Amino acid sequence: MGNEQSVPEDISESESPARWKEGSTPPRPPRSPIKRAASSRPLGTIIQPHSSRVSKRTSKKRKGDKKNGRELMLDEKQIDVPETSIEPVLEPEQEPEQIKMSIMKPVDGKLPLTDECLHYDDVLEVPSNLQKYFHQRYSIFNFYDHDIRLTNDAWFGVTPEPLASRLASDLPSHLYSTPRRTTIVDLFGGAGGNTIAFALSGKWDHVISIERDASTLACAQHNAEVYGVAEYITFIHGDCLDFLDRLKNHPETLDPSLREKCSIDDTVLFASPPWGGVDYKEQEVFDLSTMEPYNLEVLHQACSPMEHVLYLPRTSDLRQIAKLAPEGEQIEVVQYCMEGASKAMVALIPAAASQTT
Ligand SMILES: C[S@@+](CC[C@H](N)C(=O)[O-])C[C@H]1O[C@@H](n2cnc3c(N)ncnc32)[C@H](O)[C@@H]1O
């Protein structure tokens, strides 16, 4: 289940901002969108970002840069070994963890579309709990009619195209470092809503998209082809927390092609995690410590010390976000709106001091 807020909730199909009617021929997708002007804008939908800066009032010691107990040391004096049991065992001097870790590689080619990678043509085919999203299909993907594929779960979490495009075009101007970061990693790639927008923006040398569900990733690759940007995206089928741990602590376990594209210093992380847990819609102020399966602290620790952009529920607790500000720095928070209502709060968290150039 994804971040279910993403799509406008109360718009019937007749009110949909679709720019063409079924039966007529929809416009063709862009042919070489990576070359398009950075200022290209989504058509027709009003988005009103409101930004503000928040900073923590009291300093908070950063924690968690250690390796989560990976460097457990045994004190020889504590081990009581009977002399008779000592058998010299000669083993190669390798850390056990390195023996276990296989190399994390990008997807080689395309993952096959599965029975879960669906394209609905008619509302009558659509499960009832997805029908309101289907009515918004052209707001989700402009080129829906060009065989866009989604798993049933992905409908709930995909970032609508106008919002994803605006966010992608805003990002570099909001970022804090010079020289500019060259790589963006979409940690929760899903069916490609944000990933495709990042590639279309033409602002990044490398766009990396990580997704742990094979069918969803197959949809993302297919959808990126529809938008003409598949060749500009590096897809990883895996766990983004595992990827981050490797990047920070075991870079040698990443495929050389990934190490070449992505380093701690020149990368921005984008995280649009699932928003499960206590229903944020029920709360006036959403307690980000209750977000599941990854709460704010878990995400921040995993992403630090790199610059990271968090796509969060619109009612997220600003005080909790402010506490993430590195010493002496501010966090920019932007409300992204569609049809006059906020759909998400996006927090831009600077790199920790040692990473800022
Ligand atoms: C809210 S959706 C992201 C939607 C995406 N931004 C889009 O526009 O299509 C969250 C996605 O993260 C994936 N996911 C959850 N935990 C993950 C993890 N640890 N590593 C990689 N992907 C994960 C889920 O399978 C789901 O597809």
The ligand as a Gaussian input file, in Angstrom:
#p B3LYP/6-31G(d) Opt

LIG

0 1
 C        4.469000       5.247000      -2.319000
 S        5.126000       4.094000      -3.424000
 C        6.201000       5.095000      -4.415000
 C        5.501000       5.648000      -5.604000
 C        6.402000       6.354000      -6.583000
 N        6.926000       7.584000      -6.034000
 C        5.657000       6.655000      -7.872000
 O        5.378000       7.819000      -8.140000
 O        5.338000       5.704000      -8.583000
 C        6.279000       3.219000      -2.423000
 C        6.974000       2.086000      -3.179000
 O        8.103000       1.699000      -2.399000
 C        8.269000       0.306000      -2.524000
 N        9.072000      -0.083000      -1.349000
 C        8.685000      -0.213000      -0.051000
 N        9.737000      -0.508000       0.735000
 C       10.819000      -0.545000      -0.085000
 C       12.201000      -0.780000       0.135000
 N       12.689000      -1.050000       1.368000
 N       13.044000      -0.736000      -0.913000
 C       12.584000      -0.471000      -2.166000
 N       11.274000      -0.250000      -2.447000
 C       10.406000      -0.273000      -1.406000
 C        6.866000      -0.252000      -2.558000
 O        6.861000      -1.525000      -3.192000
 C        6.147000       0.825000      -3.387000
 O        6.157000       0.493000      -4.739000

